[in-house]
Amino acid sequence: MKITLLDGGLGQELVKRSSAPPHPLWSTKVMLDEPHL
């Protein structure tokens, strides 16, 4: 198993690049749906 820690700056960048609207579990959703980001 690989664990990845994301800081606040990276989290904001994922929100900006993601094609999906914000979601309560947005960071998990982005990692599952758009791992290439």
BAFI-628041 format. One record per atom (N, C-alpha, C): residue number from 1; residue in one letter; atom name; y, z, x. Coordinates in Angstrom, 2 decimals. Example, Ala and Ser with C-alpha at 12.3 -4.5 7.8 and 13.67 -1.06 7.14 Angstrom:
+-----+-----+------+---------+---------+---------+
|   n | res | atom |   north |      up |    east |
+-----+-----+------+---------+---------+---------+
|   1 |   a |    N |   -5.69 |    7.80 |   13.19 |
|   1 |   a |   CA |   -4.50 |    7.80 |   12.30 |
|   1 |   a |    C |   -3.30 |    7.80 |   13.20 |
|   2 |   s |    N |   -2.25 |    7.08 |   12.85 |
|   2 |   s |   CA |   -1.06 |    7.14 |   13.67 |
|   2 |   s |    C |    0.03 |    7.87 |   12.90 |
+-----+-----+------+---------+---------+---------+
//
This chain:
+-----+-----+------+---------+---------+---------+
|   n | res | atom |   north |      up |    east |
+-----+-----+------+---------+---------+---------+
|   1 |   m |    N |   -1.16 |    0.00 |    0.84 |
|   1 |   m |   CA |    0.00 |    0.00 |    0.00 |
|   1 |   m |    C |    1.24 |    0.00 |    0.90 |
|   2 |   k |    N |    2.25 |   -0.77 |    0.49 |
|   2 |   k |   CA |    3.50 |   -0.86 |    1.25 |
|   2 |   k |    C |    4.62 |   -0.26 |    0.41 |
|   3 |   i |    N |    5.39 |    0.63 |    0.99 |
|   3 |   i |   CA |    6.51 |    1.27 |    0.29 |
|   3 |   i |    C |    7.81 |    0.70 |    0.85 |
|   4 |   t |    N |    8.71 |    0.29 |   -0.04 |
|   4 |   t |   CA |   10.00 |   -0.24 |    0.36 |
|   4 |   t |    C |   11.09 |    0.62 |   -0.26 |
|   5 |   l |    N |   12.00 |    1.12 |    0.56 |
|   5 |   l |   CA |   13.14 |    1.90 |    0.07 |
|   5 |   l |    C |   14.37 |    1.00 |    0.02 |
|   6 |   l |    N |   15.06 |    1.02 |   -1.10 |
|   6 |   l |   CA |   16.26 |    0.20 |   -1.26 |
|   6 |   l |    C |   17.48 |    1.10 |   -1.32 |
|   7 |   d |    N |   18.52 |    0.75 |   -0.58 |
|   7 |   d |   CA |   19.75 |    1.54 |   -0.64 |
|   7 |   d |    C |   20.65 |    1.02 |   -1.76 |
|   8 |   g |    N |   21.73 |    1.72 |   -2.03 |
|   8 |   g |   CA |   22.63 |    1.33 |   -3.12 |
|   8 |   g |    C |   23.23 |   -0.05 |   -2.94 |
|   9 |   g |    N |   23.60 |   -0.40 |   -1.73 |
|   9 |   g |   CA |   24.18 |   -1.72 |   -1.48 |
|   9 |   g |    C |   23.21 |   -2.84 |   -1.80 |
|  10 |   l |    N |   21.96 |   -2.68 |   -1.41 |
|  10 |   l |   CA |   20.95 |   -3.69 |   -1.71 |
|  10 |   l |    C |   20.69 |   -3.76 |   -3.20 |
|  11 |   g |    N |   20.70 |   -2.61 |   -3.86 |
|  11 |   g |   CA |   20.49 |   -2.59 |   -5.30 |
|  11 |   g |    C |   21.56 |   -3.39 |   -6.04 |
|  12 |   q |    N |   22.81 |   -3.25 |   -5.62 |
|  12 |   q |   CA |   23.90 |   -4.01 |   -6.26 |
|  12 |   q |    C |   23.74 |   -5.50 |   -6.00 |
|  13 |   e |    N |   23.26 |   -5.86 |   -4.83 |
|  13 |   e |   CA |   23.04 |   -7.27 |   -4.51 |
|  13 |   e |    C |   21.93 |   -7.84 |   -5.39 |
|  14 |   l |    N |   20.88 |   -7.07 |   -5.65 |
|  14 |   l |   CA |   19.80 |   -7.53 |   -6.54 |
|  14 |   l |    C |   20.32 |   -7.75 |   -7.95 |
|  15 |   v |    N |   21.18 |   -6.86 |   -8.43 |
|  15 |   v |   CA |   21.76 |   -7.03 |   -9.77 |
|  15 |   v |    C |   22.57 |   -8.32 |   -9.81 |
|  16 |   k |    N |   23.33 |   -8.58 |   -8.76 |
|  16 |   k |   CA |   24.17 |   -9.78 |   -8.72 |
|  16 |   k |    C |   23.33 |  -11.06 |   -8.70 |
|  17 |   r |    N |   22.22 |  -11.07 |   -7.95 |
|  17 |   r |   CA |   21.41 |  -12.27 |   -7.80 |
|  17 |   r |    C |   20.40 |  -12.49 |   -8.92 |
|  18 |   s |    N |   20.03 |  -11.46 |   -9.61 |
|  18 |   s |   CA |   18.99 |  -11.57 |  -10.63 |
|  18 |   s |    C |   19.46 |  -12.40 |  -11.81 |
|  19 |   s |    N |   18.54 |  -13.19 |  -12.36 |
|  19 |   s |   CA |   18.86 |  -14.00 |  -13.54 |
|  19 |   s |    C |   18.70 |  -13.21 |  -14.83 |
|  20 |   a |    N |   18.10 |  -12.04 |  -14.75 |
|  20 |   a |   CA |   17.85 |  -11.21 |  -15.94 |
|  20 |   a |    C |   19.04 |  -10.29 |  -16.21 |
|  21 |   p |    N |   19.30 |   -9.98 |  -17.48 |
|  21 |   p |   CA |   20.37 |   -9.02 |  -17.80 |
|  21 |   p |    C |   19.97 |   -7.61 |  -17.34 |
|  22 |   p |    N |   20.94 |   -6.73 |  -17.15 |
|  22 |   p |   CA |   20.62 |   -5.36 |  -16.72 |
|  22 |   p |    C |   19.64 |   -4.67 |  -17.67 |
|  23 |   h |    N |   18.78 |   -3.85 |  -17.12 |
|  23 |   h |   CA |   17.71 |   -3.17 |  -17.84 |
|  23 |   h |    C |   17.64 |   -1.75 |  -17.29 |
|  24 |   p |    N |   17.26 |   -0.74 |  -18.10 |
|  24 |   p |   CA |   17.19 |    0.63 |  -17.57 |
|  24 |   p |    C |   16.34 |    0.76 |  -16.30 |
|  25 |   l |    N |   15.31 |   -0.04 |  -16.18 |
|  25 |   l |   CA |   14.47 |   -0.02 |  -14.98 |
|  25 |   l |    C |   14.67 |   -1.31 |  -14.19 |
|  26 |   w |    N |   15.93 |   -1.73 |  -14.04 |
|  26 |   w |   CA |   16.24 |   -3.03 |  -13.47 |
|  26 |   w |    C |   15.65 |   -3.24 |  -12.09 |
|  27 |   s |    N |   15.69 |   -2.24 |  -11.23 |
|  27 |   s |   CA |   15.20 |   -2.45 |   -9.87 |
|  27 |   s |    C |   13.70 |   -2.71 |   -9.85 |
|  28 |   t |    N |   12.96 |   -2.00 |  -10.66 |
|  28 |   t |   CA |   11.51 |   -2.23 |  -10.76 |
|  28 |   t |    C |   11.25 |   -3.60 |  -11.35 |
|  29 |   k |    N |   12.00 |   -3.95 |  -12.38 |
|  29 |   k |   CA |   11.81 |   -5.24 |  -13.04 |
|  29 |   k |    C |   12.11 |   -6.40 |  -12.08 |
|  30 |   v |    N |   13.16 |   -6.28 |  -11.28 |
|  30 |   v |   CA |   13.49 |   -7.33 |  -10.32 |
|  30 |   v |    C |   12.37 |   -7.47 |   -9.29 |
|  31 |   m |    N |   11.87 |   -6.35 |   -8.77 |
|  31 |   m |   CA |   10.81 |   -6.41 |   -7.77 |
|  31 |   m |    C |    9.54 |   -7.06 |   -8.33 |
|  32 |   l |    N |    9.24 |   -6.81 |   -9.59 |
|  32 |   l |   CA |    8.04 |   -7.40 |  -10.20 |
|  32 |   l |    C |    8.25 |   -8.86 |  -10.60 |
|  33 |   d |    N |    9.40 |   -9.16 |  -11.20 |
|  33 |   d |   CA |    9.63 |  -10.50 |  -11.75 |
|  33 |   d |    C |   10.22 |  -11.49 |  -10.75 |
|  34 |   e |    N |   10.98 |  -11.00 |   -9.77 |
|  34 |   e |   CA |   11.67 |  -11.89 |   -8.83 |
|  34 |   e |    C |   11.53 |  -11.37 |   -7.40 |
|  35 |   p |    N |   10.30 |  -11.27 |   -6.88 |
|  35 |   p |   CA |   10.11 |  -10.68 |   -5.55 |
|  35 |   p |    C |   10.76 |  -11.49 |   -4.43 |
|  36 |   h |    N |   11.07 |  -12.76 |   -4.67 |
|  36 |   h |   CA |   11.69 |  -13.59 |   -3.64 |
|  36 |   h |    C |   13.13 |  -13.18 |   -3.34 |
|  37 |   l |    N |   13.76 |  -12.40 |   -4.23 |
|  37 |   l |   CA |   15.13 |  -11.95 |   -3.98 |
|  37 |   l |    C |   15.12 |  -10.90 |   -2.90 |
+-----+-----+------+---------+---------+---------+
//
